[in-house]
C-alpha cells in the first residue's frame, strides 16, 4: 500500500514537473533580456538559503519548546515548503537563463566551444534529475518523512555559472 502511494505521488510529481518545465521554458523564451547583462548580476549563491529552509533540526528545536503544539510545526512546514517552491521556481527560471547565456557566450567565444556545448546537455539533464529528486523529497518532507538535500541542484547552478563566466572575454 505504501509503495503504491509513493508511486502515485511520484507519477503526479513527474507530470507537474513536466508541466512546470514547459511553462518555464516558454516564459524564458518570451522574456526579452540581454543574457550577458543578466549574467553580470547573477549569482548562484542566492539559492544557498534553500539548504537550510527544510532542515528538520528546526522542527526538533520547536518541539522541545514549552507550549509546543504539533499544529505549529505543521504550519511552519507548510509555509517553508511554499517558500522552498518559490526558490525552486526561480532557480529553474535562472537555470534556463544560464543555459541561454552559456550558448550565447559560447557562440562568440574566441575558441571552439563544441565540447562545452555537448556538456551543456549533460548538465541540463543532471539539473532536471536533481529537480525531480528534490521534488520527491519535498513531498516526503511535507508528510514529515526524511530530509531534502539540494546539493545537486546548487552544484549544477554553480557549475553552469563558473563555466559560463570562464568563457566571457576578459
N, C-alpha and C positions, 0 to 999 in steps of 0.2 A: 504494500500500500504506500509506504514512504517512497519507494523507488518510483512508483507511478506518479506520485505528486511532484517529485523532483523533476521527472521527465517532462511533465506538463508545464511546470514553471520554466524549465529550460527552453522548451519549444516556444512558449509565449515570449520569453526574453529575446530569443533569436528573431522572431517576427518583428517585435518592437525595435530591436537593434537595426534590422534591415530597413525598416521604415525611417528611423532616425537618420541613418547614413544617407539614404536617398534624399531626405529633406535637407540635411546639412550640405550635401554636395550641390544641390540646386541653389541654396542660399549663398554659398560661397561663390558659385559661378556668376550669379546675378549681381553680387556686390561689386561695385566699382571701387577699386582701391589700387594703389601703387604698391606691389609686393615688396619692392626694395625699401620704400619709405616705411612701410609697416614693419619690416624686418628690423629696422633700426630701433624701434621701440619695444620689440617683442623680447620676452624673457621667459623661458620655461620654468624658472624658479617661482613664477607667480602661482604655480599649481602645487607647490610644496605643502600648503595647509591641508591638502587632501590626505596626506599621510596620517595625520592625527585626528582628522574630523570624525572618523568612525572607530576610534580606538576604544576598546572595551574597558580600559582602565578607568575612564571617566564614569562609566556606569557602576563599576565596583566601588569607586570612591563615593559616588552618590548614594549607593545602597548602605554604606557604613555611617551615613549622617543621621542624626536624630530627626525624627519626623518624616523619614523617607516613606514614600508610598510607591508601589510599582507603576501607578499611572504617571508619575513624574518621569520615570525612566522611559516609559513608552512614548510620552510626548516629546521628550528630548531626542529619542532615537528617530522618531518620525521627522522632526524638524531638521536634524542633522542629515538624514538621508535626502531630504529635499534640497538642502544646501549642496550636498555632495553631487546630486544630479545636475544642479546648476553649473557647478565647476566642470563636471564631465561634459556637458553640452558645449561649454565654452572651449574646453580642451579639444574636443573633436573639431569644432569650427577652426580653431587655431592650427590644428594639425593639418587640415586641408589647405589652409593659407600657407603654412610652412612648405607643404608639398609644391604648391604653385610657385612660391618664391624660389624653391630649390630648382625647379625646372627652368624658370626664367634666368636665374643666375648661371645655371649650367650651360644654357644656350649662348650666353655672352662671355663665358669663361675663355681665357686665352689658350687653354689646353683642351684636348679631347676629354670629355666627361662621360663617355658611353658607359664606362664601368660604374660611375656614380649613378647614372640613370637606372641601370639594372638593379643597383642596391636599393633604390627608392621603392621598387616593388616589394622587396623583402621586408623593408622597414614598414611599409604600409600594411602588409598582411600581419606582421608581428604586432603592430599597433592595434589593428582590428581584433586580433585574437585576444590581446590583453584587455580590450574594452569588453568583449564578451565574457571573459573570465571574471572581470571586476563586477559586471552586472549580475552574474550568478552569485558571487559572494555578497553583493549588496542585498540581493533578495533574501539570502540566507541570514545575513546580519539583521535585516528588518524583522525576521522571525526570531531573532535572538540567538542564532546559531553562527558560531565562527567569527572570524575577523576578515577585514578587507585589506588586501595588500595592493597598493598602487605603484609599487616599484617598477614594474614592467612598463606601465604607461609613462611614468615620469622619465624612465631611461630612454624610451623611444622619442619622446619630445626633446629631451636634452641632446640625444644623438643627432636628430634632424637639425636642431638649431646649430650645433657645432659644425656639422658637415656643410651646411648651407653657408654659414659665416666664413668658413675656411675658403670657399670659392669666391667670396667677394674680393674685388680688387682693393689693393691697399690704399 
